[in-house]
Amino acid sequence: MISLRPFSSHREESEKNKADSPYESCICCHHPTDQLKADTLWQRKYYVEGAGQLCRQCYDRIYSNMK
């Protein structure tokens, strides 16, 4: 029988580390961005209203197709 317990605790630890970080995570790739959580929305680069914060790479990949 396969137990998913170690994976679950690893996932919980990862989410706790993200919550402790002062930086936002990308909503697409989940990597930390250069934006502080304390920054107001109008100060942020690569923020998409109604979706959230993107990193520069994901923003460029998504919006380069719209040009």
MIMARLUM-813812 format. One record per residue (C-alpha): x, y, z; residue in one letter. Coordinates in steps of 0.25 Angstrom, whole numbers, padded with zeros to 4 digits, always signed. Layout:
<rs>
XYZA;...
</rs>
This chain:
<rs>
+0000+0000+0000M;+0005+0014-0004I;+0004+0025+0007S;+0003+0039+0003L;+0006+0044+0017R;+0021+0049+0014P;+0016+0057+0002F;+0005+0063+0009S;+0015+0068+0020S;+0024+0073+0010H;+0013+0081+0003R;+0009+0087+0016E;+0023+0091+0019E;+0024+0098+0006S;+0011+0105+0008E;+0016+0110+0022K;+0029+0115+0016N;+0021+0123+0005K;+0013+0129+0016A;+0025+0133+0024D;+0032+0139+0012S;+0030+0155+0010P;+0029+0153-0005Y;+0017+0149-0014E;+0017+0136-0021S;+0014+0135-0036C;+0000+0130-0038I;+0004+0123-0051C;+0017+0116-0047C;+0017+0118-0032H;+0031+0123-0031H;+0034+0135-0022P;+0034+0148-0029T;+0041+0161-0027D;+0028+0168-0021Q;+0027+0170-0006L;+0013+0166-0001K;+0013+0179+0006A;+0014+0187-0007D;+0001+0193-0012T;-0005+0188-0025L;-0003+0200-0033W;+0012+0199-0029Q;+0014+0185-0034R;+0019+0181-0048K;+0013+0169-0055Y;+0000+0169-0046Y;-0013+0165-0053V;-0026+0170-0047E;-0035+0159-0044G;-0024+0149-0045A;-0013+0153-0036G;+0003+0154-0037Q;+0011+0148-0048L;+0026+0147-0049C;+0033+0154-0061R;+0035+0141-0069Q;+0020+0137-0068C;+0015+0151-0071Y;+0024+0151-0083D;+0020+0137-0088R;+0005+0140-0086I;+0004+0154-0092Y;+0014+0153-0103S;+0004+0146-0111N;-0006+0158-0110M;+0004+0168-0117K;
</rs>
